[in-house]
Each structure stands twice: as C-alpha cells, then as structure tokens.
Amino acid sequence: MTSTSQQIRFFRSRIPAFACQPGCHDCCGPVTTSSEEMSRLPVKSAAEHQAALEALSCPHLGEHGCEVYAERPLICRLFGTTPRLACPNGCRPETMVDPEIEAGIYLFFHENRQVLV
C-alpha cells in the first residue's frame, strides 16, 4: 500500500516546472488541498484565512509571492501545466503534464479529504 506522502512525492516529481510571469499571482486564489499537504503548511489564524477568502486569494500569498513555494500543494503545482488549469497569461512548461499523471492526481484529490488552504 502506497502512503499518502509517497503519492504526493510521486506526483510532485512528475509535474513539470516552468517560469511564471513575474509579479503574477492569478492562480493564487482559494484552493483546497489534502490534509497531508495542509499539515506541512504554516498555521494561519482564522482572521488571515477570512481576509484571504474575502480577497479571493491564498493565506500563504505574501508581498513577494508564495510564502510556502517549496511545500505548495499539488493543485498549485498543477496550474499552468495542463489545459484544464491553463495559465491566463499563457505561461506553461515546454512539455505539459502527462495526461495519465493528471488523471492520477485528480483521482488522488477524489480519494483524499480536501480542506480549504
């Protein structure tokens, strides 16, 4: 049986990286993530969560961008790497995520409890 942590590592290693448009945070809206990934993120206060939700933002988006970039959830990593989650500015990796990997990630989302970041 593969653990949730192993699944997350597997998917992370197969999502291609690419350079975003500097200063853009269009994909940093309210998102959900697995409880496992959420446990890796710094705890934010209820007020911080509420302010981010009201701004349609992420509580981990700071003045200089994502404050948890190294631990950002799978959904955040997936943005811009698939036509289903295309970057509104046209940024993308040279090779998009493999459709089978994408399907596996969506199955992971379905099978694992998701919480609001």
Buried (B, 14 or more C-beta within 10 A) or exposed (E): EEEBEEBBEBBBEBBBEBEBEEEEBEBBBBBBBBEBBBEBBEEBEEEEBEEBBEEEBBBBBEEEBBBBEEBBBBBBBBBBBBEEBBBEEEBBBEEBBBEEBBEBBBEBBEEBEBEEB
